[in-house]
C-alpha cells in the first residue's frame, strides 16, 4: 500500500514527476490524496515506459484508458500545459476508437514479442522539445521500442488540439499498422498511414469536444499532378492512398474489394509487391482495379466528392497545373491522335484526355490502339461523361479497338481515360525524383455519331443467334448462344464479345454462370472445350433508358480461332441472388436480340440508346 498525490480528471490521471495512478470517474480538479492497493489496480491496460523509469521525477506523465503521454520539464514552446495534454489524450482516444471499431483493425496494445504474452499495454506518446534527452527530437515519427511496442514522438507544434491535428492520426496509424503484423513494403507505409487518416477525417470521430469537423478529407495532389508516372515514385509515394480509397469504397461493387481487403492487406504476409498482393487477396486482375480507379479520378467520384473536388479546383486555379492534370493528344499525319512521349503513361499511371465532340450527337465512339512492340504492354481505357448536374457516367472498360458511350443530352464534358496496365507490374525505383519507367504510348480516333446500330462498313462474316430456354417470367434467364462465320477469315476468339441487354427487376446481386462453352469443327481438331476460357458477368449501366444491365461474355485466349468450318456454342444462366423473378418482356435484347462485338466494334445486333 502506498499514498500519492495526484491531479485526477474525468478518467485521466496526470503525474508531475511522482509516479502514476489511474482513476475512472474523478471530476475534481484539485489535488487530492488517494490510497490504492496494488499498482494500477483499476487498469485493464497497463502503463509501461522502457525509456524512463515510471518513478523518474525528471518527466511528467498523463494517461487515458489506452494512452500515456510523457514529456519533460524543459518545454521550449511554452504550449505544453494541462489542457494541451488532456486534449491530445481525448483526440487519441477518438482516433483509436475509429481505427479499431470502424476500420476493424486489431488492438495495438500487445507486444510483437512473445515474451510479453497477451497483456495489454498503453501506447506511449513522447512530446519532443520538452527536455526528454533520451528521445530523439524531431517533428513527428513513429518507432518501435526494445520490447516490440510501437510508440510515437511528436513536437508540440504537431499536436494541435482544436481542430485536431492531422499529424497525430497519421503517426498513430503507423503504430496500428505495425501491430497488425503484415508485411507492408516500406514505400507504401506512408501512403497507408495517410489512408487511415483520410478515413478518420471523413468520419464523425474527427472532432474535439462538441466541435465535429468531419466528414472532411485529405487530398492526393502529388498523384493528380503526376498522374502519368508509375507509382510509388518519389514524386507521389506519400499520396498513393488514392487507389486504396477506391478499394475501400468499391464504388463499382467489384467482388473481393472493399474495407475487408484493406484489413487483409495489413495482415498479409504473402510475398510479392503491392500490386501482386492486391491481386492475390482480392481475386481480381490488378489491371481492372487500376482501370476502374483511374477513371474515378476525372470527377473524384467518391462519397466525399465535394471535398476532393474543392482540392482539385484549387489546383486548377494555378494555370500551369492544367497541363499536368489533363493530357492533350497530338494530331498526326496518319489521321490518329497520339499521346506525346512526355505524357505517355507508365505502369499504373493514367492520362485524362478532354475530348472535343459534338454533344448534340447520340454516341461518342473511340477507336483505341496501343503502340506495338513493347513487351507486356496493355491498357485499360474508358470514356467518361460529366453531366450538367454533376453526375458521372462511364463506358465499359476496354483495351483495344472501338468502344462507345451513348449520350443522353445532359452531358457537359467528355473525357477519355487511359491507364497503363502491363502484364507484369514491376518493382521500380522509388526514391529517385528523376527515375522514369517504361512508357506505354497509344493513339486514338474519336467521333460523335447519331447512330448506335451497325454501320455497313462494320459488318463481318460473323453472325450470332440465341435460344432463350426460359419463359418470359422466370427466376433464371437461361440462354444458348451460337456464333458462326460465313467468310474465309480467321476470327480471334479473344476479340469476340457477346452482350445481352436487360432490365433488372430488383436491386439484388446479379450472377451469371457460364455452364458450358465449346467450338465444334467439321475438320480436325473437331472439338475444343472453351468453358475455362470463357468469362461471363453482369454489368450495370446508367447511360440508357432501355436497359440498366447487360450480360457480357468474352474469351480469355489468343490461340483459338473461329472460321466457316466451326460453330461456337455458349450456355449461360442469369439469376438474382435471392432467386426472384425477371420479366423478360421489358428486356431490350429479349425483343431485339443480343449484340455481337469484334475488336470492340458492333458487328451484329443493336445496343440500346
C-alpha positions, 0 to 999 in steps of 0.5 A, a space after each residue: 500500500 502506498 499514498 500519492 498525490 495526484 491531479 485526477 480528471 474525468 478518467 485521466 490521471 496526470 503525474 508531475 514527476 511522482 509516479 502514476 495512478 489511474 482513476 475512472 470517474 474523478 471530476 475534481 480538479 484539485 489535488 487530492 490524496 488517494 490510497 490504492 492497493 496494488 499498482 494500477 489496480 483499476 487498469 485493464 491496460 497497463 502503463 509501461 515506459 522502457 525509456 524512463 523509469 515510471 518513478 523518474 521525477 525528471 518527466 511528467 506523465 498523463 494517461 487515458 484508458 489506452 494512452 500515456 503521454 510523457 514529456 519533460 520539464 524543459 518545454 521550449 514552446 511554452 504550449 505544453 500545459 494541462 489542457 494541451 495534454 488532456 486534449 491530445 489524450 481525448 483526440 487519441 482516444 477518438 482516433 483509436 476508437 475509429 481505427 479499431 471499431 470502424 476500420 476493424 483493425 486489431 488492438 495495438 496494445 500487445 507486444 510483437 514479442 512473445 515474451 510479453 504474452 497477451 497483456 495489454 499495454 498503453 501506447 506511449 506518446 513522447 512530446 519532443 522539445 520538452 527536455 526528454 534527452 533520451 528521445 530523439 527530437 524531431 517533428 513527428 515519427 513513429 518507432 518501435 521500442 526494445 520490447 516490440 511496442 510501437 510508440 510515437 514522438 511528436 513536437 508540440 507544434 504537431 499536436 494541435 488540439 482544436 481542430 485536431 491535428 492531422 499529424 497525430 492520426 497519421 503517426 498513430 496509424 503507423 503504430 496500428 499498422 505495425 501491430 497488425 503484423 503484415 508485411 507492408 513494403 516500406 514505400 507504401 507505409 506512408 501512403 497507408 498511414 495517410 489512408 487511415 487518416 483520410 478515413 478518420 477525417 471523413 468520419 464523425 470521430 474527427 472532432 474535439 469536444 462538441 466541435 465535429 469537423 468531419 466528414 472532411 478529407 485529405 487530398 492526393 495532389 502529388 498523384 493528380 499532378 503526376 498522374 502519368 508516372 508509375 507509382 510509388 515514385 518519389 514524386 507521389 509515394 506519400 499520396 498513393 492512398 488514392 487507389 486504396 480509397 477506391 478499394 475501400 469504397 468499391 464504388 463499382 461493387 467489384 467482388 473481393 474489394 472493399 474495407 475487408 481487403 484493406 484489413 487483409 492487406 495489413 495482415 498479409 504476409 504473402 510475398 510479392 509487391 503491392 500490386 501482386 498482393 492486391 491481386 492475390 487477396 482480392 481475386 481480381 486482375 490488378 489491371 481492372 482495379 487500376 482501370 476502374 480507379 483511374 477513371 474515378 479520378 476525372 470527377 473524384 467520384 467518391 462519397 466525399 466528392 465535394 471535398 476532393 473536388 474543392 482540392 482539385 479546383 484549387 489546383 486548377 486555379 494555378 494555370 500551369 497545373 492544367 497541363 499536368 492534370 489533363 493530357 492533350 493528344 497530338 494530331 498526326 499525319 496518319 489521321 490518329 491522335 497520339 499521346 506525346 512521349 512526355 505524357 505517355 503513361 507508365 505502369 499504373 499511371 493514367 492520362 485524362 484526355 478532354 475530348 472535343 465532340 459534338 454533344 448534340 450527337 447520340 454516341 461518342 465512339 473511340 477507336 483505341 490502339 496501343 503502340 506495338 512492340 513493347 513487351 507486356 504492354 496493355 491498357 485499360 481505357 474508358 470514356 467518361 461523361 460529366 453531366 450538367 448536374 454533376 453526375 458521372 457516367 462511364 463506358 465499359 472498360 476496354 483495351 483495344 479497338 472501338 468502344 462507345 458511350 451513348 449520350 443522353 443530352 445532359 452531358 457537359 464534358 467528355 473525357 477519355 481515360 487511359 491507364 497503363 496496365 502491363 502484364 507484369 507490374 514491376 518493382 521500380 525505383 522509388 526514391 529517385 525524383 528523376 527515375 522514369 519507367 517504361 512508357 506505354 504510348 497509344 493513339 486514338 480516333 474519336 467521333 460523335 455519331 447519331 447512330 448506335 446500330 451497325 454501320 455497313 462498313 462494320 459488318 463481318 462474316 460473323 453472325 450470332 443467334 440465341 435460344 432463350 430456354 426460359 419463359 418470359 417470367 422466370 427466376 433464371 434467364 437461361 440462354 444458348 448462344 451460337 456464333 458462326 462465320 460465313 467468310 474465309 477469315 480467321 476470327 480471334 476468339 479473344 476479340 469476340 464479345 457477346 452482350 445481352 441487354 436487360 432490365 433488372 427487376 430488383 436491386 439484388 446481386 446479379 450472377 451469371 454462370 457460364 455452364 458450358 462453352 465449346 467450338 465444334 469443327 467439321 475438320 480436325 481438331 473437331 472439338 475444343 472445350 472453351 468453358 475455362 476460357 470463357 468469362 461471363 458477368 453482369 454489368 450495370 449501366 446508367 447511360 440508357 433508358 432501355 436497359 440498366 444491365 447487360 450480360 457480357 461474355 468474352 474469351 480469355 485466349 489468343 490461340 483459338 480461332 473461329 472460321 466457316 468450318 466451326 460453330 461456337 456454342 455458349 450456355 449461360 444462366 442469369 439469376 438474382 441472388 435471392 432467386 426472384 423473378 425477371 420479366 423478360 418482356 421489358 428486356 431490350 435484347 429479349 425483343 431485339 436480340 443480343 449484340 455481337 462485338 469484334 475488336 470492340 466494334 458492333 458487328 451484329 445486333 443493336 445496343 440500346 440508346 
